[in-house]
Amino acid sequence: MGRGLVAMLTRLGATPNRVTLLGLVLVAVSCVAYLLHRNSFWFGVSLAISMSCDALDGALARAQGSVTKFGGYLDAVVDRYEEIAAFLAIAWVTGWWLMCFLTVTGATLTSYNKARLAIEIPVDNKAWPDLLERPQRMVLLFAGLLLDPFLPLPEWLGDRFLFLVLCALALLTHVTAIQRFLRARRNLDAASR
């Protein structure tokens, strides 16, 4: 994230945790606006801007020397709420409840599988090269929202590009969750020996 923006936020007295919570508020506002205007392009733009706080809070914490375990925990919890809110708004507007449910559960299980393993044994946070991490999920979601109005699909493919992206996300989030489950099993087996 740009040093100038981080320096400006520091001068304004912003803290990393406030930036994290601001991101959550902005995502909630974006979701409510989407319920009203129902334009996927503008929802994609507003979500991309709102969720940029996810990168900004960490950069601010490092620049201020205020990295804390609670800040990392808060960031992870807020990330889950932001994803849930975004997919709830999409389901509400489109009626694609099943695809949104599958995507949210896959994303949540991806996060949970690693976090739950960390309760059992020490976990290296860097050694998890899984298929669809949160940044990749968000890029796919943003692309689906932004391109949806411009890429109509044949009816047999779901009629809308966003639906196709949601199907891919639903599948790939669960593949990622299973990857993590299998890695956790290998790690637990190795720790038991």
N, C-alpha and C positions, 0 to 999 in steps of 0.2 A: 504494500500500500504506500502511496506517496508520502514522503517525509514531510512535505509542506502541510498536508492535511492532518497528519499526526501532530505536528508542532502547533497548528492552529487549535486543534482540540485540546491539547495540553494547556495552551494559554487561556482557553475558555473554561478551564477547570473540569473538563470531562474526565471521567474515570472509565476504565475498561468495562466494569460491570454496568455502568449507566449506558454505555454504548451498546452492550449486549441487550439490555432491556429496551432501549430505543428501537433496536432492530425488530424485536418482538412486537412492539406497538405499531411500527410501520407495516409489518407483515399483516397484522390484524386489520389495520386501516385499508390496506390493499385488498384484502379478502372481502371486506364489507363493500368496498367500492365495486369489486367484481360482481358481487351479488346484485348490485343495482344496474351497472352498465352492461354486463355480460359480454364484454369484448375481450377475447382471449389475448389479443395482441397487447393491449394496454395493461392487462393483468400481468403478462410476462415481463413487460418493461418495469412496472412498479415492483414486482417481486424481485427482479434482478437488482434493482437499486436498494430495496429494503434489506435483502439478504446479504448485501455487501458489507453490512455491519459485522457479519460473521468473521470476515478477514480483518476488519478494522480494529475490533476489540483486542485481538491478539497482538497486532502491531503496536497498538497504543500501550498495552501492558508491558511489552518488551522495551519500548522506548522510555517508558516512565520507570522501569525497573520495579514494576508492581505485579509481577506474575505471581498468582496464588493458586493453591489447589482448589479453593472454593470458586475462583474465577473460571477455571477449567471445567469444573463440575457444572456451574451455572450455564456456561456456554453450551455444554452438551445437552442439558435439559431443555434450554431454550431452542436449540436446533430441532429437537423432537417436536416441540409444540409448534414451531414454525411450519415444519413439514405437514403435521397433522392438519393445521389450519388451512394450508394451501390446498391439500387434497380434499378436505371437507368442502371448501368453497367450489372446487371443480365439480365434485359429485353433486352438490346442490344445484349448480347451474346446468350441468349437462345431463344429469340423471344416470351417470355411469358409476353407480355406487359400488358394484362388485370390483371393477378395475381399480378404483381408488382405494377400496378396502384392502385388496390384495397388495397394492403398492405400499400402503402405510404399514401393513403388518410385516411385509418383507423388510422394509427399511428399519422398523423397530426391532425385529429379530436379528438383523445384521448387527445393530448396536448392542443389543442385549447379549448375544452369544459371546462377544468379546468381554463385555463388562462382567458377565457371570463367571467366566473363566478366571478373571482377575481376582475374584473372591477365593478361588480354590488354590491358585498358584500365581507367583509373580509373572506378569505379562509385559513383554517388550512392546511398547506402543507403536514402534516403527515397523515391525516385522509382520505386517498384515496386508500383503499385496493382493487384496481381493478385487473381484471383478467390478463391482459397482459401489464405490464409496460415496459419501454424501456429495462431494463436489461434482462427481460425474452424474449422479442422479439429478442434481439441480440444473446442470447444463442441459441434460436431455429434456427436463421439464420446461426450462426456459425456451429451448428450441421448439418444442411442441406447441407451446402457447404462442410464441412469436410467429411461427410459420403457418399455424392452423388456418388463418383466414386466406392465405395465399396458395395453399396446396390442397385443393379438394381431391378426395380419393373416390374410387369407384365404391358403390354400395357394398359389394362383397368384401371390401377391406375396412368396413366400418364407416364409410362416408366422410370421415374427417381425419385429418392428420393427427390431431391431438389424441383421438381414440387409439390410433395405431401406436403412438408413443406411450400411452398409458398401458397398453397391452405388453409392450416391450419392458416397461418399468416393472409391471407386476411380475412378469416372469423372471427378469434379471435380478430383482431384489431378493427373491426367494432362492435363486441359484447362489447368490452371494451369501445369504444366511446359511445355506447348506455348506458352502465352502468353509465358512467360519466354524460351523459345528464340527465338521470333519477335522479341521486343524486343531480345534479344542480337544477333541478326542485323542488325537495323536500326542498333543502336549501333555494331557493328563495321563495317558498310558506311559509316556516317557518319564514323567515325574513319579509314577508309582513303582518303577523298576529300581 
